[in-house]
Amino acid sequence: MLNDDISWLSEAQTQDMFMHFPLPLAIVGSNGDAKLINKRFTAAYDTSCLKSDQLRQVLSDPDNVPRTLTLLQCNDCQTEVRAHTVKLGEDVILILDESAETAYSEELTELRQRLTELEKLSSTDRLTGAWNRVHFDKTIAIELSRSIRYRQPVALIYLDIDHFKRVNDTYGHAVGDEVLRELVKIIQKNIRTSDLLFRWGGEEFAILVPSTSYRSAATLSETLRTKIEQHKIDTVGRISISLGVAEHIPGENEGAWFQRADMALYAAKNGGRNRVVVDPNGSSDVWAADQSATILRMSWHESYDCGEPTIDQEHRKLFDLANVLINAAFKRESNPPGFDEALKKLLAHVIQHFADEEAILAHHHYAGLEVHAQAHKVLIEHALQLRDSAAAGGVTIGELVDFIANEVVARHMLKVDREFYPLFNQSLSSHSR
């Protein structure tokens, strides 16, 4: 029987795939409790091992660095396993790989995609297809933590349709529903894949915009306002929206942040509607004024998205980890452990990302996979050489930046990777922030 918190995992084929998967799997909640354990796990291990310190460290690691652990099996024999996790909403899938190599990467990719699709159904608004408030509550803490940790701004856009009651009263609620669906389509065509659109209630919506200051969010808001004003809906003609923008400020709680966006929206409505009002405060200004901050940073741009969620998410994380490493490199004299740990996490992520990407490309029958995998192999060899040189104290900041920015990003991600972009037929936004 399923835990109530994951009752969405009800599709029989997916549940059967999870329960009979050839590797030990467990879905674990944010409190550390197991919500679902498959048959391979219970056959091989005492489930109490999930409470062990070594597995708790794996489950609590936000960077998902694979770890080799020694676990006691049900037959009282000890065995070495490679433990890592896959994020699934606010839960994680714990995977214990008992082989020397990941032999089931393609099957894991398929399972993760199935589970993600089912979890998404429980987190979306059925009328419009936008995320719902339940998913907002799951997401907001993660995005704030990421913003603070990597010193990347995050903005919130709060909007609603002007005079929407008039639409319902004049044309009926069925037409009003169609207007809401049309609005969501326009917004989704003009935001990045990393931006998240939520239906807040009625005709109100919120957009969470990571790695974006209030200035860039204001530009996006004006783009959305113009696009919607110019769009003619067959049943009602033209509509307009009002928008309020607020960027998060360090130390501010979620409620205070949302209240600033709400007040900006109120000002837009009170000022005549069909306009954008911006609260001119945010982390970006605070961090820019901090002279101790590292000047050299890698910046993500929405044009780097390929349209495949896992690949795009891992590419963005690569940028985040690279910035942490570059920042640690400048402080290496006073904090060598920080540098070593940052380098370890970046290299582990690069290696894991290449494996994940190859599995996804294999799943989509990419013709150039063999050549692509060879390019990955060359980069991994260089990465391991850097690791060994760093251990001997022989790596400069320039060498690190050249490897990350030039070899991994400029030459590989922005050139070699783009050859597989046509595999993923997704309309990507082309607006500039």
N, C-alpha and C positions, 0 to 999 in steps of 0.2 A: 504494500500500500504506500502511496506517495505521501510525503510530508506536505501539509497544507500550503506551505510557502512556495512549493514548486508544483502546485496542482496543474499548472499550465503544461507540464510534461505528461500529457495524456494521450498523445498520438501513439497508437499501439506499435507501429513500425519503428519509430524512433526510440521508444522506451525499450523495445526488445533489442535493438541495436546496442543501446547503452548497457543493458543487463548482461548481454552475451559477448561484449567486446573482449578480445583476446588479451588485453592488458588490464591490470587492476585499476579501477576508476572509482572516485567518490566525489559527489557534489557536496561542497562544504560551505556553510553560511558564514557571514561576516563575524558571527560570535564563536566560530570554531567548531560548531556542531555539524555532524554529518547529516545531510538531508536525504541522500540516496547513495547506496553502495552497490556496486555490481557483483555478479556471482564470482568472477575471477578473484576479486579482492577478498571476499569472505571465505573462499576456498583456500586461499594461501596465507592470509594474515588474520591475527586477532584484531578486531576493529578498535580495541583500546589503544593500539599504536598511534591512532590519529591524535591522541592526547599527548604523545611524547614530545619532548622539547625539540627534537630534530625535525619532526614533521610540522610542528607549529611554526618553526622558523621558515620553512618552505612556504607555508600557507600565508604567512604575514609579510613575505617579501614583495613589495610593490613592483620590483623590477623583474620578477620571475626569473632569477638566475638558477639554472638547473643545478642540483646538488646530488652528489653520490653519497648514499646513506647505507648503513648496515642495519637491517631489520630482522626481527625474529619471526620466523614463519610458524604456522600452526603445528608443523612436525618438529618444533623445537630446534630447527636448524637455522643458522644465520645466513643471510644472503645479501649481496650488494645490489642496490637498485639505483636507478637514476630518477630522481623525483623532480617534477616540475608541475606548473599549474597553467590552466587556460582560464582567462577571465570570462565570466558569464554573468552580465549584469552586476549585481552586488555580491554574487556567489563566485566560487571558483571550482573548476574541475581539477582534482588532484589526479595525476597520472604517475604510476610507478612502472617504469620501463626496466624490465629485467634482462634485456639483451644488451649486447655491447653497442649496437647501433639501433637507431629508431626505425624499426621494421614496419611500423604501422602508421607512418606519418600521413599517408593519403587517406587511410580510413579515419584517422583522428580529425583530419580536416573536414571530411564529410560529416562526421558526428557533430563537430563543433558548429558547422553551418546549420545542421538540422535543429540543434538545441537553440542556437541564436534566433532562428526563424520563429520557433515556438515561443521563446521568451519575449520576442518582439510583439507577438500577437497580444500578449497580456499587458503590454506597456503602451499600446497605441490607441488612439481615439478611433472608434469604429466608423464614425461618420466621415471623417476627413483623412484618416491615415497618418495624421501628425502624432507625435509622441503625446502621452497624457501626463497628468500631474503626478501620478504614481512614479512614472519614469523620471520626471524632473527631480523628485525627492531622492531617487537613487543616484542621480547623476551629479547633482549640484555639489555635494561634499567632495566627490572625486575631482571635479574640475577646479574647485577652490584649492584643494591640497596640491594639485599639479601646478596651478598658477603660482602659488607661494613658493613651492619647492624649486621650480625652475625659473622663477622671476619672469614669468610670461603673463601679460595682462589678460583679463577675461572680462567681456562686456555682456550686458543683458539689455535686450530690446523688448519693451512691453508695448503692445499695440492692440487697437480694436477698430472695428468697422464703424465709420461715422453713420449715424441715423439708421442703424440696423433694424431697430424696432419698426421704423417706417416701411422697410422692405417686407417684414413679416406681416404687418397689418395690411399692406396693399396687395401683396402677391400670394401670401400664404406661407406656412412654415416649410412646405416641400421646396418651394423656390428659394426660401431662405437657406435651407440646407445645401442647395446647389451652389449658392453664392459662397458659402463657407468652403465647400470643396474646391471651387474655382480659385478662391483666394490662396488656399494652401498650395495648389499647383503652381501659381505664379511665384509665390515666395520660394518654394523648393527649387525652382528653375534658376533662381538668382542668388542662392546662398551656396557656400562650399559644402562638400560632403562632411567636413568636420563640424559644421554649424548644426545646432539641434533646434528644431521647431517643435513647440509644445502647444497644444490647445489648452488654454487655461480655464476656459468656461464660457459658454455662450458664444459671443463674437470676439472674445479676448484671446490673444495668443502671446507667447513669450518665445524669444529666440536667444539661445545661449551661444555666444560667439567667442570661442577660445583663441588665445594668442592675438587678441585684438584690443586696441585702446579705444577710449570713448570717441576719439577723433575719427578713427577708421570705421567704428560702428555707426557714427553719424553719417558718414559717406554711404555706407551700405543702406542705412535707413532711408536716406533721401532717394537712393536708387529704387528701393522697394516702393516708396510712396509714389514716385513718378510712374513706375511700371504699372502699378495698380490703377492709378488715375487714368492712364491712357488705354487701359484694357476695357473693351466693351463686352459685357455679358449679354447674351441673346435675350434673356428673360427680363432683365431689369435695366439694361444700359450700363452706364458707368457708376462706379462707387469710389469712395475715397477712404483712407485710413489715417489715423493719428498715431504717432509713435513717441515713446519716451525712452531715452538712452541713459544708462548708468554703468560705469566701469567699477569693478570691485576695488575697494581701498583696503590696504593691509590692516588687519585687526578687526575688520567689520564683519558682523555676523550676517547670516543669510537673510534674516528678516529685515535688517536695516538696509541692506543692499537692494532688496526688492522694493522696499518702501521708497527709496530714492527714484527708482525707475517708474514706480507708480505715480509719484508726485510730478515727474517730468511728463508722463502721459496726461495727467490731469491738467497740467499747464498748457499742453498742446490742444486739448479739447476746449479748455476755457479761453484759449487765445484765438479761436475761430475754426478749429479742426483742419484736417488735411494738411498737417505740418509735423515737423520733427522738433522736439525740444530735448536738449542734451544737458545732463548734469556734468559740469566741467571739472570733475575730480576723478582721480584714479591712481592705481598703483604705478602706471607707466610714468607719471610725473614724479612720483616719490622716488622711484628707482633711478630715473634719469638724473635726479638731483644728488643721488648718492655717488660721490666721487670715488668711493672704494670699489664700486661695481666694475667688473671686467668690461672693457670697451669692445673687445673682440668677441662677437657672438654670431652664431649661425641662425638665420631667420627662415622660418618655414613660409612657403607661399602656396596658396590654393592651387596654382597651376601644376604643382608637383603631384597632385592626386591622380591616381590611375583609375579609380572607380571601384577597386576591389577592397572592401572594408579592412580585412586583416592586413594586407600589404600596406595600405595607406596608414593605418594605425601604427604599424611597426616602423614605417619610414619616419613618421612624426616623432616617435619615441627615440629613434636614432639621433635626430636633431637635439632633443632634450638632453640625452645622455652625453652627446658631444659637447654641449655647452657646459654641462657640469664638469666634464674633464678639462676643458680649456680653462675654466675658472679655477679649478684645483691646481692646474699646472702653474698658474701665476703665483700660487701660494705654497708651492712645493717645498720651499726652503723651511717654512715654519710648520707645514702640515703634511709630511710625506705619506702617512696612512690614508689621508683623504684622496690624494692623487692615485695611489695604488688601487684603492677600492673603486674609484671612478673609472680607471682604465680597465679593470677586471670586468666591471659591469657592462661597459661599452663593447668590449670584445666578445663577451658572452652573448650580448644581444645581437651583434652582427652575425655571429655564427648561427644562432638559433633562427634569426630572420631569414638567412639564406636557405636553411633547411625548410622553413615554413613556405617560403616563396616557391621553392622547387616543387614541393608537394602540391601547392595550388596550381602551378603551371602544368604539372603532370595531370592533375584532375581535369584541366581544361584542354588537354591534348596539344600543348604548345609545341609546334614543330621545331623551334629553336632551343628546346630545353637542354640538349646535350652541350651545345656551345655556351649557353647561359650558365650551366653548372660548372663548366670549366673556368669561366670568368670568376665565379664565386670562389673556386678553389685557389686561384692565384691571389685573390684579395685576402683570403684566410691565411695563406702562407705568409703574406706580408704582415698581416695583423699579429701573427704569432712571433714573427721576428721582432716587431716593435715591442711586444710584451717582454721578450727575453732581454732586449736592449734596455728597456725601462728598469728591469730588475737590477741591471748592472749600472744604472745611473747614466746611461748613454743616449737618452732621447731628449731632443730639444722641443720646445713649443712649436717651432717652425715645422719640424718633421711630423708632429702630430696633426697640425692643421693641414699640411699638405696631403697626408694620408686620408683624413676625414673629408675635408672640403673638396680636394681635387680628385683623388682616386675613387673614393666611395660615392660621393655626391655628384660632382660635376661630370666625371667620365663614365661612371657606372649607372648611378640612379637616374641621371638626367639624359643619358644617351642610350646606353645598352638596355636599361629597363623599358624605355619608351617603345622599344620594338614589340613588346607584348601588350601595350595599352589597348590595341584594337580588340583584344580578347574580351574585354569587359565593356559591354555596350551600355554605358551610362552617360547621360548628358551632364557634363561638368560645367560649373559656372565659370564664366570668363571675365567677370567684373574685377576691377582692380581695387585693392584696398589702399 
